[in-house]
Amino acid sequence: MIKITIRKHADSYIGFETLGHADYAEEQYDIICAAVSVLVINTLNSLETLTKDSFDFNEDSETGYMKCRFQTSLSDGGRLLMDAMVLGLGQICDNYGNKYTQLLFEEV
């Protein structure tokens, strides 16, 4: 299962973390792992390219670990990109169920 934790303080995103693999299908054929990875990496690339928001990022592809922590409050554009990522991740969870993904929100 992929556990996705979105960290917020009030209405501000602090960062997020993913851990695990969906095990929906064999490695390289797992559409859920691929979808989660695409949403997360595209969001990070978009934040880096389209905004001036800065963040720290760590990953370990073996464990499915990705961690992002924003260095400052996000811009309006950054919040919109994060809202879009959370929407997409939520739809994956809704469509495939908690057997493969879990989306959590943590107030910090």
N, C-alpha and C positions, 0 to 999 in steps of 0.2 A: 504494500500500500504506500502511496505517496501522501505524506503528511505535509500540508502547506499551512504555515502560520503567518498571518499578516499582523504586524505590530503597529499599533496606533496610539496616539495620545490625543484625546478628544477627537477632533476631526482631521488631525494631521497624521500622515503616514510617517512612521519611524523607520520601517524597513520590513523585510520578510525573510522567510526561510523555507526551504523545501528539504525533505529527507525521505529517501526510499525510492522504490520502483513499484510500478503498478502491478506487474506480473499478470497483465491481461493476456499477453501473448509472448512468444519467444523473443529473446533479445534481438533487436534490429527490426522486429515486426510489431512492436508494442505501440499501437496508435495512441494510447493514453499517455504513456511516457513521452512520446514525441510531441503530442499536443501541449502538455504542460511545459516541456522544455522550450518549445517555440514561443509560447506566450511569455514566459519569463525572460528569455534571451532577447526577444524582440522588444520587450518593454525596456530592458536595460540599454540596448542599442539605441532605442528611440530617445530615452532620457539623455543619453550621452551626446547624441547628434542634434536633437531638436530643442534641448533646453540647456540652461547653464547650471542645472542641478548637479551636485556632486555626491558620490556615494563610494563606500567601500564594498568590495565583492570578493567572496571566497567560494570555491567549489571543489567537489570531489565527485567525478562522474561514476566511480565505482559504487559509491553509496547513494548517489542521487542527491547529494548535499549541495545546496546553493544557498548562500546567505548574503543579503544586501542590507546595508545600514546607511541611511541618508545622513550626510554630514550637517545639513541645515534643513530648515523647513522647505518643503517643495514649492515650486512656482505653481501658478494656476495650470500651466501646461503639464507639469509633472504630476499634479494631482489627477488630472484628466487621464493621463497615460496609466497611472496606477488604478484608477477606477475601472478603466477598460480591461486591464489585466485581471482584476478581481472578478469582474463580470464574466469574462471568459472562463476563468478557473471555476467559478460557481456553476456555470452551465455544464462543464465537464463533470463535476460532482453530481449535479442533478441528473444528467443523462446516463451516467455509468454507475452511480451509487457509491455508497461508502465502503464497498468491498475493495475498491481500487484507489480511491482518493478521499481525502478528508481535508476540508477547508476550515481553519480555525482563526478566530480573531482574538488577539491578546492586547489588553489595555495596559500600557506602560507609563 
